[in-house]
Amino acid sequence: MTDYGHALRFGTFITPSADDPGRAVALAELTEAAGLDLATYQDHPYNPGFLDTWTLLTWVAARTGRISVSGNVLNLPLRGPAMIARQAASLDLLSGGRFELGLGAGAFWDGIAAMGGPALTPGQGVAALSEAIDVIRQVWDTDARGGVRLDGKHHRVAGMKRGPAPAHDIGIDLGAYKPRMLRLTGAKADGWLPSLGYIEVADMPRSNRIIDEAALEAGRDPRRIRRMLNLMGGAVLPTGRGFLQGPADQWVDDLLPLVLEHGFSTFILGGDDPRAIQAFGAEVAPALREAVEKERASAGTVTGPVRPAAALGARRPGIDYDAVPEELRDHAVEPGDRGYARVRHGYMQNGRPGLVLRPESAEQVAQALGYALDQDVPLNVRSGGHGISGHSTNDGGVIVDLSRMNRTEVLDPAARTVRIGAGARWGAVASALNPHGLAVSSGDYGGVGVGGISTTGGIGHLGRAHGLSIDHITAMEVVTADGRVLRASDDENPDLFWAMRGAGANFGVLTSVEAVAAPVGDVVLAQFAYDASNAAAFLRAWGEITAAAPREVTAFLITGPGRGGSGPAARATVVYAGDDTDAAVAALEPFLKAGPVLDQSAQLAPYPAILPFDEGPHQGAGVPASRSGLVSEISGDTARALAGMLASGATYFMQLRQVGGAINDVPADATAYAHRHQAQAVVALAPPRAAHRLDEQWAALDGAIDGMYLSFDTRTGPEVLSLAFPEPTLSRLREIKAQYDPHQVFDQNFPIEPAGD
């Protein structure tokens, strides 16, 4: 008796008839409506009466929203493996991870040859399929270096670029009956997919034994191979007699031994009868699930996913991997998983986390938080992972990654109210809101996460016209240290709402925000390049020009030391928050007088166009030594201190971000971000090894520094918190910390001590 412990799945095997293409699609839609899990189609390209299966699968995936789709099985000899890999990954990405890959070695060789395909012997067909699986897995393995290479007898790939990576680990299921194919299934496949009629129940133990032995020889756990079965010729009838002929309870009696004794866990109903599909989903599937669950509980059957030995060996100490909540397992990423490289690093910090949990709801965040706190490792929370100080990853700990909580919804276009998931990126938010003529002021890079800015401040290109990001927020959904899911607003938990807007990383996991967006369509984007050799004079002029600019203008300046004997250069991005080009020209002309202009451009553009971002994974470029401060003006002394810093070579990157305007309209005590009178935010970066040199130069600004924006500083300690949160803000934060996080669960991101400690 063999029960491999897989969760049960149910699907349909639909005829891809070209005579009635709409029916082939409608039956897949019915499959989903009936509560089944997957819709599959046979693939015989040489049959002119059938639709092309790849085209049909794409259409069906677009017409459904939950079920998986698959060929049953795809004809490999007429479809090159490199293209199959690309097509499969593309459809998986487009469908949100709903594609499975069923493959066959080939049959009906006359028809294949008539289409120009190879005429192979059965043994050659198996060898070609084995090579094809290797090619496909290489294409999907975007974490590996170099191109795809295979110099086989049947397939040759010479340096093909890898990717794209699919949205999930696509299972490769083989239609197999003979020993060679069964051994290949055990050695390389994820699923075995025979059909009743081609295999008898009496043959199943022997076939399973061959698969299991081949798996063990390949160093695989046999439980990794899902056993699937096409049920051909069955009928769900009120009355009837014979195997799979009769009412639902008879089907349960017939199928239950196939689960418990022969290890099958996926049953695919053949035929195109809508009534049978409905009954299969409404009657057979739930009854069989209940019966199997009861038998497994009685027998103590081991269930759940099986991991390869290499993945188990990559696990980190201090984490109980088997205790991950069931709701989180499908999207949990461990060091040995494909895709780990995409989630391990932050924008700056290199990471080697032991586990990355990717919840998709506040309730799942609470589960993830509760689980993480039971582990003897660090906990970090990640929104976009873009933070300069690198608090969104760790070494050996648990990451609660919110990237799947990324929806942007317009709740009321007239009232301009929106709801945004904390895992969304601001570039995607801008693109979603722009068709409605709306925007929420955000940073200057579209890859920054909503959660990071919404708990810190949000100094961006629309700042002086529309305020900080946090100034738009009207409510927050927060998971607190004790696992509660709270709504925070002026009317509900107002103390938490106040603290979250500026110091939120200390008080809970932000899962979503509600905000009132600003009416924003096109804006004018101007870019200037300057010769800043006379840095002190240039910076002084910059301060005067920006101070005199209308509040529709927000200007950001980046400078760096000179190279190759030349003096410092500067690059400016200046945004006029409106589409009045005449007014914009008048507001921008003074910037031509800041210093010698090397280049200039201006264009009318939609707001999303000024928030570029790369959707690829973070690479962990290395956490710099970063210093941040706020100043009320660029005085002569301040300009000289900044120029001296550039001349010293202590910084390779210095930025001035203009604030003021609408930002300063908000009372200082309205949010935990209390800096509502300053004019510029100053940032300077240096290599970590040169931090002491940077500090020596930064000290020249002591008389001018008037507060700090935490997102751009890598220092820690009480003096940092006192700059970021001037009294009475800090004392109030400590009181609220004692209420919501007295045990300092959230202690990785500029931690605030609770009052009384």
N, C-alpha and C positions, 0 to 999 in steps of 0.2 A: 504494500500500500504506500502511495506517495502523494502527499499533499504539499505543494511547494509554498503555500501560504500567501499567494498573491491575492490582492483585492479583486473581486469579481468585476468583469466588464462585459457589456453586451452590445452587439451591433447588428448591422444588416449587410447583406451581400447583394447588391443591386445590379441588374442588367443595364449596361450602358447603351441601350438601344438607340440607334440613329433614327428609327421610324417615329419615335415619340420622345425627343430629347427633354421636353418639359417634364415628362413623367419621371425620368431618371433623376432630375433635380428635386421634384416634389417629394419623391420617396425619401430622399435624404432629409428634407425639411420635416417630413413626418417622423423620421427616425429621431430627430432632435425633440420634436413635440411629444413623442411617446416616452421620453425620459431615458432613451438609450445613449450609449457612449460613443459609438463610431459608425460611420458609413463607409463601406468599401465597394470597389468596383473591379471586375476582372479586366485584364489588359491583353487584348489580342489585336494588335495594330493591323494585321493582315486581313482582318475581317471587315469588309466594307459596310456591314450592317451595324457596326459598333461605332460610337463616338470615340474620339481620342481621349484616353483616360486622363492624361496630364491636364488637358484643357478642361475636362469635366471636373476634375478635382479642384482646380482653381476656382471655377464658377461656383461649385458647391460650398467651398470654404467661404466665399464672399456672401453667399446666401444664408449661411448659418452663423451661429455665434458661440456655440458651446462644444459641439461634438468634434471629435477628431475625424480626419479623412485619410484614406489610404488606398493604394492599389492592392488588389488581392488576386495575384501578385503581379508586379510590374515585369515586363518582358525585358530582361537585361540585354540579350544579343542585339536588339534594335535600339538600345539607348546606352550611349557611352557613359561609364561610371563618373567621369569628371563632370559631365553635364547633369547627370542625375543628382550629384551632390549639390551643385549650384541650384538646380530647380527645387530640390527638396528643402534646402535652407531658405530659399527665397519664399516659398509657400509657407514654411513654418513661421518665418518672420511676419509675413503679411497676415497670417491667420492668428497670430498671438500664441504660437506654440501648439497648434492643433493638427500637425501632420505626422503620420507614421509611415515608414518605408517598408512595404512588403516587396520582396524580390524573389524572382524565380530564375533558375539556371537556363530555362528555355524549353520549349516544347513546340510541336507542330513545325518541325524544321523545314519542311517544304515551303510553308508560308513565309517563314523567316528568310529563306534563301531567295524567294521570289521578290522580296523587297530589298534585296541587296545585302542581307545580313549573312553572317557566317553559317556554314553548315558544320556543326560540331558533333562529336560523339558525346554520349552522356558523361563520360569521364572528363572530356575537355570542357564541357559546359560547367561542371562543378569547379574545375581549376580556374576557369575564367571568372566565375562568381566569387571565388575566394580572393582573387586579385582585385576584383572590383570593390569588394568590401574594404580592402586596405586603402584603395584610392579614395573612396568616399570618406572614410574616417580621417584620412590625412587632410582632405579639403576642409573638413569641419574643424579640425584642430588648429584654430588660429592662435593658440598660445605657444605653439611650437615655432621654432625659427626656420628660416629657409623655405624654399618652395616644395611643392609636392613632386615626389619622384618615385617612379616605379618602372622597372625594366623587366616586364613579365613576358610570358609566352603569348599572352592574349591581349594584354593591355599595356600601353607604354605612356607614361606621363613624364615630361622632361622639364621640371622646374615651374610648373603652374603655380601661380600665386594662390595662397590659401584664402578661404572664406567665400562668402560670408559665413560667420558662425550662426547656426540656427538659434531660434529663441529658446529651445529646450533640448535636452538630450534625446534626439530622435531615435526611436527604437528601430532596429533592422530585423525584420521578421522574414523567415525563409519558408517557402512552401517545399517541404522535404518528405520523402518517403523511403528512398533507398539508402543503404548504409553510408555511402560516401557523402550524400547530402546531410544525413543525420549527424555524421561526425563533424561536418563543417558547421552545422547549427550549434553544436556544443562548443566548438572551438572559438567561434567568432560572432555568432548572432545574439540577438536579444530576445527573439521569440521564434517559436516553432508553429507553423500555420498549415496543418493538413486539412483535408476535407473528408467528412464522413462519406463513405462510398468508395473513396480511394484508399481509405484505411479502415480496418475493422477493429472493433473493441478488443478482440483477442490479440491483435498485433501491437497494441499500445504499450504494454509493459516492455517488450523487447525494444521498441523504438525509443522509449524513455531511457532505457538502460544504455543504449548506444550513445545518446546525447549526453547523458551524465558522465559516462566514462571519458568521452572526448573532452568534456568541460574540465574534468579533474586533471587529465593529461596536459591541458593548456594552462593549468594553474587557476582555473575559475571555479567558483562555487556553482554547482548545478542549479541552485535556486535563482540564479540571475536570469535564467532563460524562462520566459513566460511561455506557457503552453496554451495555444489558441486552437480553436476548432470551428471550422465551417460546418454548420448543420444544414445539410442539403436534403430536401424532400420532406422536411417535417411539416406538421400542420397543427396549429393550436385550435382545437375544435371542442365544442361543448361535450361531445361524446366521440368515442373512437377507441380503437384497439391497436396495439403494436407500438414498437419503439418510436418515441417522439410523435405519436399520433393520439391526440386526445386532449383533455382539459389541462389547465395549468398544473394541478397537483400531480398528474401523471408525468408531465414534463419534469417536475422537480424530482420525482422518484427515479426517472431515467437519467437525469443530468447529475444528480448528487454523487453517485459513484464515480462519475468522470472527474469530479473535483477531488474527492477524498481518496480515491484509489489510483487515479491516473494523472492527477496534477493539473488538469485543465482549469483555467480561470477566466478565459475569454471565449464567449460563445457568440458566433456570428450567424444570424439567420439567413439562409439562402431563399431566394424567391422574391416576388414583387407584389405580394398580396397585402394591401394596406391593412386589412383586418388582422392578419397574422402579425404584422409589425406592431400594431397598437396593442394586441393582446400580449405579445412578447415583452413589451415595455411595461404595461400596466399590471400584468398578472404573473408571468413567469419570472421576470428578473427580481422583483421584490421578494417573492416567495422563496426563490432559490437562495438569495442573499441571506434571508432569515434562517433558513435551514442550515446553510454552511456556517454561519456565525455561531449557531448553537452547537454544532458538531465540533467546530474548532475550539470553542471555549471548553467543552467537555474533554477534548483530547489534549489540550494545552499546546496546540499547533503554533509554531513560531511563524509570525507574519511580519510584514513590513519589507522595505527594500533591502537588497543584499549588495554590499559594496565589495569591489575587488580588493585583493590583498594589498596592492600598492597604495590604494586609498586609505585602507585601515592603518597602514604603516605611517601615513603622513599625519595622522591625528595627533593633537597636542595634549599634554597632560593637564589635569584639572578640569576637564570638560566631560560630562556624562552625555555622550553623543546619542546613546540609546534612549535618553529621556526627553529628547526634543519633542515638543507637543506635536501631535499628529497633524494639526492644521497647518503647521509651519514646515513640515518635512519636505514637501514637494519643491519648496523654494529656498531651502537651506543649502549653503555652499560651504564645503569643507576644503582643506588644502589639497586633497587628492582629486578634486572634481574638475571636469572640464568647465571652463569659465571662471575658475578661481582667480586667474590673473586679471580678470575684468573687475573684480570687486575687492581685491586685497589692498590696493594703494589709495591714498588720498592724492589731491592735486600736488601737494608738496611732500607729504610724509610717505616714506616707504613702509609698507605694512606686511606683517605675516600673521594675520589673525587666525585663531584656531577654528572659528565658526562665524559665518555671516548669515544672519537670519533676515529674511526679506518679507515682512508682513504686508498685508494689503488692506487692513482695516484697523481701527483703533483698538478693537477687541483683540485682534491678533498681536498688536503692539504690546498690550497688557500681558498677554501670554508670554511673548518673547522676553519682556522685562522680568516677569516672575521667574521664568526659567533661568535667565542669565544671572539673576541674583543668587540662585542656588549653586552656581558654579564658583570654583575657587580661582577665578581669573578676572582680569579687568573687563569693564563694560564701556563701550563707546557707542554713541548714537551718530548716525550719518544721514544728512539730508542730501546735499549735492556733492559733498566731499571736497569742496573747493577751498576750505579755510587755509589761510597762510600759515597759521600756527600749527596745523596738522593734528587736530584732535579727533578726526573722524576715522582713524584706524589705530591698530595697536599691534603688539607682538604676543601672540598666543592667547588672546582674549576673545570675547564675543562682541560682534558688531551688530547692532540693530540698524539695518539699512532700510530707509524709507522710500527707496527709488520706485517701488511699485505703487506707491500712493501718490500718483502724479496727475490726477484729473484736474482740469480747469472747467468750471461750470459758470455760466452766466445765469444767475438766479432771477434777476428782474432787469431787463435791458433799460427800462424807463428810469428805474431808481439807481441803475449802474451797480447793483450789488452782485458780487461774485463769490464763489467758494473755490479755494485752491488747495490741493493736497500739498503737504509739507515736502514730499519727495519730488515735486515738479521742479523743472529748471526754468529760470526766468525768461530765457529765450522762447521756450515752448509756451509759457504763459502769455507772453507778448503776442505771439502768433495766433493764439486762440482768441484773445480779446480784440485784436486789431480789426477783424471784420465787423465788430460792433461799434467801432470808433472809440474804444476804451483802452486804458492802460493803467497799470499800477506802477508807480515809481519804483525802480529797482536799481541794481548796481550798474556797472559798466561792461559786464560780461555775461552773456546769455547762459553760460554753463553753471552759474552759481545757483545753489539750491534755495528754494523758497523758505525752508525751515531755518537755514542759517541766518539769512537777512531778517526774517520776521521775528527772530528772537534777539537781534543785536541792534538794528537801526535801519540801515539801507540807504547809504549815500550814493545817489546815482545821477544819471544825466537829466532827469526831470526834477531834481531836488529843489532848486530855488523856485520853480514854478508850482510844484505840487507837493513838496515836503518829502520826508523820509518814507520808506516803505511802511514802517510801523504806524505812521500817521493816518494811513488809509484803513487800517484793520479795525473792525468793529466787534469781532468775536474770534475766539480760538477754541479748538478742541485739543485737550491736553490729557495725556496719561501720566498720572502722578506716581511717585515712588512706591506707594502702596497698591498700585494697580487700578486705581479708580480712573474712569474716563469722565472728565469734567468739561463743562462748557464755561469759558471765562469771557466775561464782557463787563460793561459798565453796570449791568444789572445782576449778573450771576458771577459769584466768586470775583468781585472787583479787585481785591488785593492781588490775586494771582494774575489777573489780566494786566494790572499795572506793572507787576514785576516781570512778566513774560516779555513785555515790549522793551527790551534793552538788556535784560539779564536772564533770558528764558532758559538757557542751557543749564541753569542751576536748579530749576524747579520742576521739570517734567519733560516728557517727550511730546513736542508739538506734532500733531497729526494733520491738522488742516486749519486754514484761516478763512474767515469771511471778511470781505472788505468792500468799500465803496470805491470803485475805479474812477479815474479822472477822464473827462472827455478829451481824448487825444487821437488825432488822425495822423497826418503827415507832420514832420518836424524838419527843421533845417539843420543839417549836419555840416559843420565847417571843420576843416583840418588845416593846421599850420605847422610848418617846420621852420625853426629859427636857428641862427647862429647865436649861441649863448656864451660866446667867449668872454664877454664882459658880464659874468654871471650875476654879480651883485646888482648892477644897474638894470639888467634885464629882469631879474626877479622883483626888484622894487617897482619897475614899470608894470609888470604883470599884476602885482597886488593892487596898484592904483586903478588899472583898467578894469579888473574884475570887480572891484568895489563899486565902481561907477556904473557897471552894466545893469540894465533892467532885469527884473527878476525872471523874465522869460529865458534868460541866458544862464546856463550852467557850464562852467569851463573846467576842464581837467588838463593838467600839464605834467608831462613826464620829462625828466632830464637825466643825463648821465655824464660821467667824466669824459674828457676828450680822449681821442685815440689817434695814434700815428702822428703826434705832434700838433694836432688841431685842438682847439678849445672845446668846451662842453657844447653839446647840441641839445635842442629841446623840441618836443613834439606835443602839439596841443589838439585836443578834441573839444570843440565848443558847440553846444547844442542850443538852438533857439526853439523853445517848446511851442511851436505854432507854425501855420503854413502861410503867414503873411510875409511874403518874400521881401517886400519893400521895407517893412519894419525890421526884418531880420538883417538885411544889408546894413541898415543904419546902426543896428546894435553890434554888428560884427566888425565894421570898419575900424574901430579903435584898436582892435587886436593886431592890425597891421603895423601899429606904431610901437609894439612892445620891444622890438629889436629887429635886426636884419632878417628879413623873410627869405627863406630858401625855397619854400614851396607853399602853395595854398590851393584849397579847393573848397567848394560849397555845393551842396545839392539838397533838393527837397526829397525826403525819403520817409517811408512809413517807420514808425517807432521800432518794430522788430528788426529792421535792417541795420540799426545801430547797435544791436546786441549780438555780435558774432559769438559763436561757440562751436566747439568740436565735440560731437556726441560720442567720441571714442572713449575708452576707459582711461582713467588717470594712471600715470606712469610713476608717480612718486619722485618728482624731480629733485627732492631734497629740501628740507626745511631750512630757510635762511635765518640769519639774525635780522629781525625786523623791528623797527621802532616806529611808533605812531604817536602823534600829538595833534592837538587842536590849537589854533592861534586865532586871535581876534583881528589881526591885521598883519600884512607883510610890511613891517616897518623897515627903516634903513638898517637897524641892528639885526633884525631877523633875516633880511636879505643877505647881509654880509655873512652871517653865521651859516646859512644854507650854501652860499657860494664857497665858503671855506671848506665845508664838508665835501662838496664836489671836487674842489681842487686837491684835497688831501688824498683822494682815491679810496676813502674809507667806505664809500657806497657805490654800488654799480647801478643803482636804480633809485631815483627820488621822484616822488609824485606829490603834486598839490591838487587836492580835490576841493572845489569850491562848494561851500555850504551857505547858510544864510537864507534870505528870502522867506519862502513859505516854511522852511524848516524852523526858522526863528520866530514864526508867528505862534508856535505852540508853547504854552507855559512850561517852564523848566520842571515843574513837579507833576506834569500830566502823565509822564511815563518814566520808567526807570532809566531811560536815556535822557539825561538832564542837561545836555549841552545845547542850549538854545540861543546863544548870543555870539558864537564864534563865526569866523568868516572863511577859514580854510582848514582842511585836514591835511597834515603833512605825514608822509610815509617815506622811510629810507630802508633799503635792504642791503645786506652784506653777506658774504660767505660766513658760515658759523665760526670758522677759525679766526675771522677778523672782527668778532663781536666787540672785543675790547677797544679796537681802534674806532669802531662806529660809536661806541659809548662815549669815548673821549670827545669826539666831534659833536655828538648829540648834546653833550653837557652845555655847549655854547648856547643852546636854545632854552635853557632852563628858565630864564626870565620871561620868555615869550610863551612857553607851553602853558596852556590853560585847559587841561582836560585831555582825554584820550578816547579814541575809537578802538575798542578791543580787537576787532576783527583783523587788524594789521599789526599786532604786536606779539612777539614771542617771549617776552619777559613774564615772570611770575612774581608773586609776593604781595605783601600788604600795600606797598607803595603803588603798585600797578592798579590794584582795586580802588585805592583812594583817588587816583587820577581818573579812572573810568567812572567811578560812582562817588561824586563829591557829597559830603554831608549836606542835608540829612538823608540823602538817598541811600547811602550804604547802610546806615542803621536800620532804616525801614526794610531794606532787603534782607538783612539778617533776621529781623523779626518774622518776616514771611517765610524765610528759609526754615526757621525753627518749626513753623506750622506745617509746611508741605514736604520738607525733606530733612527731618531732624537727624537722620543717620547718614547724611551726605552720600546718598546713592549716586547723585549726579555731581561727581567731583573731578571730572576730567577736563573741563573747559573753564578755566579761570574760576575755580571754586570759591564760593562765599561761605564763611563759617556761620552756622546758625547762632542766633543770639543765645547767650548763656554759656557758650563754650569758652 
